[in-house]
Amino acid sequence: MPSTAISRIAYESETETLSVWFRGSGELYRYYEVPGRIYDAFRKAGSKGRFFNYYIKDRYRFQHISDPDGGRHAA
């Protein structure tokens, strides 16, 4: 998934929770009640950042997790 803004995405279909990690900061945001079709389209999008900004950001309830590793960072 090459993207200049997003380093990784994951989805939990049981809870409709989309997790998005951002490149550079490593920050994690969790978006709730995201339909599976949105996740599938996100995975296939040519521009992850553009898709995120248009279809996800400011459209779903979210939680910002500033330090997803709890202070532990892989070397």
Long-range contacts (C-beta under 8 A, 24 or more apart in sequence): 1-43, 1-48, 3-47, 3-48, 3-49, 4-49, 5-48, 5-49, 5-52, 6-48, 6-49, 6-52, 9-39, 9-42, 9-43, 9-48, 11-36, 11-39, 18-42, 18-56, 18-60, 20-52, 20-56, 21-68, 26-68, 26-73, 27-64, 27-65, 27-66, 27-68, 28-64, 28-65, 28-68, 29-62, 29-63, 29-64, 29-65, 30-62, 30-63, 30-65, 31-56, 31-60, 31-61, 31-62, 32-60, 32-61, 32-62, 32-63, 33-60, 33-61, 34-60
